Amino acid sequence: MLKILMIGSILLSLIPLASVANGSLLSAAGKQDGGIGNSTNYLDAVPNIAVDPKVNEIIYPLFATPAIKQKGKTLTVKVDSKGAEAGAWNVKLKQTNHSSLTKEYDLPVQKAEAGDSYWKKSSSIYNVTVQIPDSVPEKLYDLEVSFTGNGKRITDEQPHSVKVVDTFKKDFTFLHLTDTHVGSPRNLGDPDNVSGTDPALAKEAGMWDPDEKKRWLYLQKTIKEVNLANPDFVVVTGDLMYGQMNPQEYIYEYEETYRVLQKLNVPVYIVPGNHDYYAQDATLADGAKYWEQYFGPQYFSFDYGPYAHYIGYNSFDWHKFDRSGNGTVSVPTWGGQIRDEQLNWVKEDLAANAKSAQPGQIKGLFSHHNPLWRDRDIWPQSDPEVQSYWKQYDAQHNPQSLSTLVLGEKLGIKYDQQWHGENAQELVDVMKQFNVNLSLHGHTHTDDVTEKDGILYTTTTAVELTGKPWVGFRPFKMKNGEITSYKYDDLGHSIPVYQNGDTKSGVMSFDANYSAVNDGKATSQEAAVTNRLDKPITVTVPFYMAAGSYRASAGSVKQNYTDGAVQYMEVEITVPANSEQKINIVK
């Protein structure tokens, strides 16, 4: 596979971006949808390669924009019938693909009426309002919707898209992950020596290993720790994949990323980064179209009950021409931007929220790029080429001219690209206007914390093996409407995925190992929970037992119910720093 990737990159590097006339390239980029254009994906040119869209009839909630709802309340599902006159609705919650439980829960339909969507252009969208019964256990579920349309029965499903809770917690937790980079060749070698290959890092990368259990070990280990931490939700701020080696890359990287992220057992909200959104026009591959097919909207908002309101936005919001490469590692633009249409949506969303928000509500925004770090400020004005670039940019942008793009790429290689384009200060002003508390970002693969004008800006290190000072994720704890914790140490670092940040050791910072297979057949079970961090950690350990009455030797039982032949239990336990505790489940 690696040979195929490299050969594809070499061949397509023979198509020089600068050798094509600006007009013809711009025509290929298209003007529809703000420059996303009509070129959908590589399938147009190579029909023997199949793409499996994940967003079909259900357009909300989705895997990447789930709904967290309290039992006994209502949920409005948005469905695009794709031109059919729909009726005879049936909606249910199903167990997720990694659960040993089997019980399904019907959601009574209260009404179905004509609806619309800000991101999905269709004249046949229905708002289907359903009731969540009190009998549904607190858990993450798949959503299934079926209806009759033009004489045919149509069924669609969205995995991990509804989290049912007993009640919303004023004191809640969430985790921030970023820059997972599935498929990245940078995982194969030491970040300090990119020309070499390190066997220990290559093992943790597991790049396209035929055995799925050994593939992307660094990400699988991160997900195991996230599941144990059991936050109320997770936000992921882009660069899910690499997308920069060859034009066919998105076909398998989107599919693989979608598959691996479904190992998360908590609600996850996802926005794109630059690596997810490149457009390789030479072969009709557009990351923006893939994103819509797999994850849905590029920006959205959600509530955690009355206690929090969050907006995820696309900070790689460029015209397609600006984010078009030539099918290889060469891309002209990787810095941030938000254009007027999206900025206005953010304003309107915050204004609408302000009308109903209760006092003490946490307000947060999250994206890939940090609007505080602007190339106009970072790039040295003493460089004549920097002066020339901004003069050209101001003369024509959205899209830029070809000569400007070429110069911008040259300077980006020299100085990097952070927030590269429009509306950084305007976005910050909007956040201040509506008393936003929190702004979360990735992109740099480093940890950083900045407090400015009452807003906490946090940048989190990468999950990719290039993360500095280590591979990690950032925990947030809220108490009484305030952010009380957001770092692992006094330097503002994230939690290391690997013990002491040592990626090459392969040893996780914390884990849980079962004495028997945890599949609902055992009548006794032991889990050894090991904490290798320098701080205590509270984790939630799930147990699938044969149906019966059990007790736990340690910790607090948070869930305990029977589903057919299976008894499901969740045990919460706090493990002191650098220690191990065992939980025995016995009758």
Secondary structure, DSSP 8 states (H G I E B T S, - for coil): -HHHHHHHHHHHTTS-GGGS-HHHHHHHH-SGGGGT-S---GGGT-TTS----S-SSEEES-SSS-EEEETTSEEEEEEE-TT--EEEEEEEEE--TT-S----EE--EEEEEE---SSS--S-EEEEEEE--TTS-SEEEEEEEEEEETTEEEEEEEEEEEEEESS--SS-EEEEE----BT-GGGGS-TT-TTS--HHHHHHHTTT-SSGGGTTHHHHHHHHHHHHH--SEEEEES--B---S-TTHHHHHHHHHHHHHTT--S-EEEE--GGGS-EEGGGTEEHHHHHHHHT--SSEEEEETTTEEEEE--SB---TTTTEE-SSS--S--SBB--HHHHHHHHHHHHHHHHH--TT-EEEEE-SS-TTSBHHHHS-TTSHHHHHHHHHHHHSTTTT-HHHHHHHHHHHHHH--SB-SS-HHHHHHHHHHTT--EEEE-SSSB-EEEEETTEEEEE---SSTT-BSSSEEEEEEEETTEEEE--SSTT---EESBGGG-GGG--BSEEEEESS--SS--SSEEEEEEE-SSS-EEEEEEEEEESS--EESSSEEEEEEEETTEEEEEEEEEE-TTEEEEEEEE-
